[in-house]
Amino acid sequence: MSTGVIDKSFDFAIRIIKLYQYLCQNKQAYTLAKQILKSGTSIGANLREAKYAQSRMDFISKNSIALKEAAETEYWLELLFMTGYIGEKQHASLKNDCSELIKMLTAIVKTTKQKE
């Protein structure tokens, strides 16, 4: 697995943690903040696990979970934007990073499945 996706997911997790802090301190959106914190940081955690997968199926499973977490994070970002908790610029930047992760993870899962 490329370290690019691992590094990108780590950098994204840092941005999500900062968003969580902002939402809790400035917007008092605790429930939404916890949801996006969980899904947004889980992407990288699952990729780290996939790095040491016990089998090809375990590798696919961990990457698939990371992909689902990225899709969930994309949902929370959209919801936060549409309800006015984050602005257009912040939403666009985070959504772009999330979309890139989704593309990378989709390619990893698809390529690995084709090798079976």
C-alpha positions in Angstrom: 0.0 0.0 0.0 1.2 3.5 -0.9 2.3 5.6 2.0 0.6 8.5 0.1 -2.8 7.4 1.2 -1.6 6.7 4.8 0.0 10.2 5.0 -3.0 11.8 3.4 -5.4 10.1 5.9 -3.2 11.2 8.8 -3.2 14.8 7.6 -6.9 14.7 7.1 -7.4 13.3 10.6 -5.5 16.3 12.0 -7.8 18.7 10.1 -10.9 16.8 11.4 -9.6 17.1 15.0 -9.2 20.8 14.5 -12.7 21.0 13.1 -14.0 19.0 16.1 -12.3 21.5 18.4 -13.8 24.5 16.5 -17.3 23.0 16.5 -17.2 22.3 20.2 -15.7 25.6 21.2 -17.4 28.0 18.8 -20.6 26.3 17.6 -21.4 24.0 20.5 -22.3 21.3 18.0 -21.2 18.4 20.2 -23.2 15.6 18.7 -22.3 16.4 15.1 -18.7 17.1 16.1 -18.3 13.7 17.8 -19.8 11.9 14.7 -17.3 13.5 12.3 -14.4 13.1 14.7 -15.1 9.4 14.9 -15.5 8.8 11.1 -12.8 11.2 10.0 -10.1 9.8 12.3 -11.1 6.2 11.7 -10.0 6.3 8.1 -6.3 6.5 9.0 -6.6 4.1 11.8 -8.1 1.4 9.5 -5.3 2.1 7.0 -2.7 1.6 9.6 -4.3 -1.7 10.5 -4.4 -2.7 6.8 -0.7 -2.1 6.6 -0.3 -5.1 8.8 -3.1 -7.2 7.5 -3.0 -11.0 8.1 -4.3 -11.8 4.7 -5.4 -10.3 1.4 -9.0 -10.5 2.6 -8.1 -8.8 5.8 -6.4 -6.1 3.8 -9.4 -5.6 1.6 -11.7 -5.5 4.6 -9.7 -2.8 6.4 -9.5 -0.7 3.3 -13.2 -1.2 2.7 -13.9 0.0 6.2 -11.7 3.0 5.7 -13.6 3.7 2.5 -17.0 3.5 4.3 -15.7 5.8 7.0 -14.6 8.3 4.4 -18.0 8.2 2.8 -19.6 8.8 6.2 -17.3 11.7 6.8 -18.3 13.2 3.5 -21.9 13.0 4.7 -21.2 14.8 8.0 -19.3 17.5 6.1 -22.2 18.1 3.8 -24.6 18.2 6.7 -22.4 20.7 8.7 -22.2 22.9 5.6 -25.9 22.8 4.8 -26.9 23.6 8.4 -24.5 26.6 8.6 -22.0 25.1 11.1 -19.1 25.5 8.6 -18.6 27.9 5.8 -18.3 27.3 2.1 -14.5 27.6 2.0 -13.9 25.3 4.9 -16.4 22.8 3.5 -14.9 22.8 0.0 -11.4 22.3 1.3 -12.3 19.4 3.6 -14.6 17.8 1.0 -11.9 18.0 -1.6 -9.5 16.1 0.7 -12.2 13.6 1.6 -13.0 13.0 -2.0 -9.4 12.4 -2.8 -9.2 9.8 -0.1 -12.4 8.1 -1.4 -10.9 7.9 -4.9 -7.6 6.5 -3.6 -9.3 3.9 -1.4 -11.7 2.9 -4.1 -8.7 2.2 -6.4 -6.9 0.2 -3.7 -9.9 -2.0 -3.0 -10.7 -2.5 -6.7 -7.2 -3.3 -7.6 -6.7 -5.7 -4.7 -9.9 -7.5 -5.5 -8.9 -7.9 -9.2 -5.7 -9.6 -8.1 -7.6 -12.5 -6.5 
